[in-house]
Structure formats: structure tokens, C-alpha cells
Amino acid sequence: MAFALAGLGLCLGVAADDKPYQVAEGNKVDKTTLEGWHTWRALACERCHGARQEGMVGPSLIEGLKRLSKDEFKETVLKGRLDKGMPNFDGSKMVTENIDGLYAYLKGRSDGAILPGHLEELK
């Protein structure tokens, strides 16, 4: 069944942190992932990490999410890396409420499953 779904361009989330997102056609994602994308946009993370998450002043998240575990990602976002210029976002209600979605969005981008640009909810 996984092969049939892959042929349709649909990646379903699975147990653990392997695929915390669902995506079809590269730009249709589950509600949690969509909220993560909204969080990314609202906080203007592209100012440091680039519109395509490939890095600018801040590092590439496309590459970073290939190495960071979900827990390491959460710690980095919530506590920051002040010595490297990354602020902490543990005081942001939007981030704390959508951290799983933010991880799912960026993991999907890192995996190449989610395309850059506008996203819409998977129906």
C-alpha cells in the first residue's frame, strides 16, 4: 500500500518521527503541518534562514533537519542558540503551540517532500 500511495505523491505520517507530516502533490499538507508553515511565515524565519530554508545569515534548515532529532530541533527553537545569533522562542505562544507543526513543515522541506512556496490544507 505504501508503494501505491507513493505513486500518487502522497506521503502519510508514520510512527516515531520518520514522517511527521502528510503531503500530496508537494503543496497539500495536513492541518498540523500547515499551522507550522503559518508559524514560519508569521515569525519571518526566512529573514535568517532564507525563503527556501537554504540558509542566509542563519544555517540551512534543509541540511540541519537531516541531522537534528525532533527533540534537538525543539530545544534549539525554544531555547535558542544565542551565541550563534538564534533567539529563543519559548516566550512565543504561537511557537510553543505549533512547535510540532513547525518541525513537520521543516522536516518535510528537508526530506524534499514539501515544495517551497504556498501550501494548502490536504482534504
C-alpha positions as CSV (number, residue, x, y, z in Angstrom):
1,M,0.0,0.0,0.0
2,A,2.8,2.4,0.8
3,F,4.1,2.0,-2.7
4,A,0.7,2.7,-4.2
5,L,0.4,5.8,-2.1
6,A,3.9,6.9,-3.0
7,G,2.9,6.6,-6.7
8,L,0.1,9.0,-6.1
9,G,2.5,11.5,-4.5
10,L,1.1,11.0,-1.0
11,C,3.3,10.5,2.0
12,L,1.5,9.5,5.1
13,G,2.8,10.2,8.6
14,V,4.2,7.1,10.3
15,A,5.1,6.1,13.8
16,A,8.1,7.8,15.5
17,D,9.5,10.9,13.9
18,D,10.3,9.5,10.5
19,K,7.5,11.3,8.7
20,P,5.6,13.7,11.0
21,Y,3.7,15.2,8.0
22,Q,1.3,14.2,5.3
23,V,1.8,15.7,1.9
24,A,0.3,15.3,-1.6
25,E,1.4,17.0,-4.8
26,G,4.2,18.8,-2.9
27,N,2.0,21.6,-1.6
28,K,-1.1,20.0,0.1
29,V,-0.3,19.2,3.7
30,D,-2.1,18.1,6.8
31,K,-3.5,20.7,9.2
32,T,-0.7,20.5,11.8
33,T,2.0,20.9,9.1
34,L,0.0,23.8,7.6
35,E,-0.1,25.5,11.0
36,G,3.7,25.0,11.2
37,W,4.1,26.8,7.8
38,H,1.9,29.6,9.1
39,T,4.1,29.9,12.1
40,W,7.2,30.0,9.9
41,R,5.7,32.8,7.8
42,A,4.3,34.8,10.8
43,L,7.6,34.9,12.6
44,A,9.5,35.8,9.4
45,C,12.1,33.0,9.9
46,E,13.1,33.5,6.3
47,R,15.0,36.6,7.3
48,C,17.8,34.4,8.6
49,H,17.2,31.0,7.1
50,G,16.0,32.1,3.6
51,A,12.7,31.8,1.9
52,R,13.5,28.2,0.8
53,Q,15.2,27.4,4.1
54,E,18.6,27.0,2.4
55,G,20.3,29.5,4.8
56,M,21.4,33.1,4.7
57,V,22.6,34.6,7.9
58,G,21.3,31.5,9.7
59,P,22.1,28.0,8.6
60,S,20.3,25.9,6.1
61,L,17.4,24.1,7.6
62,I,17.2,21.8,4.7
63,E,20.5,20.4,5.8
64,G,20.0,20.9,9.5
65,L,16.9,18.9,9.7
66,K,18.7,15.9,8.1
67,R,20.8,15.8,11.3
68,L,18.7,17.2,14.1
69,S,16.3,15.0,16.0
70,K,12.9,16.4,16.8
71,D,13.9,17.0,20.4
72,E,17.1,18.8,19.3
73,F,15.1,20.9,17.0
74,K,12.6,21.8,19.7
75,E,15.4,22.7,22.1
76,T,17.1,24.9,19.5
77,V,13.9,26.8,18.6
78,L,12.6,27.2,22.2
79,K,15.9,27.9,24.0
80,G,17.8,29.4,21.0
81,R,21.5,29.5,20.3
82,L,22.2,32.9,21.5
83,D,26.0,32.5,20.9
84,K,25.2,32.0,17.2
85,G,22.5,34.7,16.9
86,M,19.5,32.4,17.2
87,P,17.0,33.9,19.5
88,N,14.8,31.8,21.9
89,F,11.1,31.5,21.0
90,D,9.9,29.8,24.3
91,G,8.1,33.1,25.1
92,S,6.1,33.0,21.8
93,K,2.7,31.4,22.3
94,M,2.4,30.8,18.5
95,V,5.7,28.8,18.5
96,T,5.0,26.8,21.7
97,E,1.5,25.9,20.4
98,N,2.8,25.0,16.9
99,I,6.3,23.6,17.5
100,D,5.3,20.1,16.3
101,G,3.8,21.6,13.1
102,L,6.9,23.8,12.6
103,Y,9.1,20.7,12.9
104,A,6.8,18.7,10.5
105,Y,6.9,21.5,7.9
106,L,10.7,21.9,8.0
107,K,11.2,18.1,8.1
108,G,9.1,17.8,5.0
109,R,11.1,20.5,3.3
110,S,14.3,18.8,4.3
111,D,13.1,15.5,3.0
112,G,12.2,17.1,-0.3
113,A,8.5,16.1,0.1
114,I,7.2,19.6,0.6
115,L,7.9,22.1,-2.1
116,P,8.8,25.7,-1.4
117,G,6.0,28.2,-1.8
118,H,2.4,28.4,-0.9
119,L,0.8,25.5,0.9
120,E,-2.8,24.5,1.3
121,E,-4.6,22.0,3.5
122,L,-4.9,18.4,2.4
123,K,-8.5,17.5,2.0
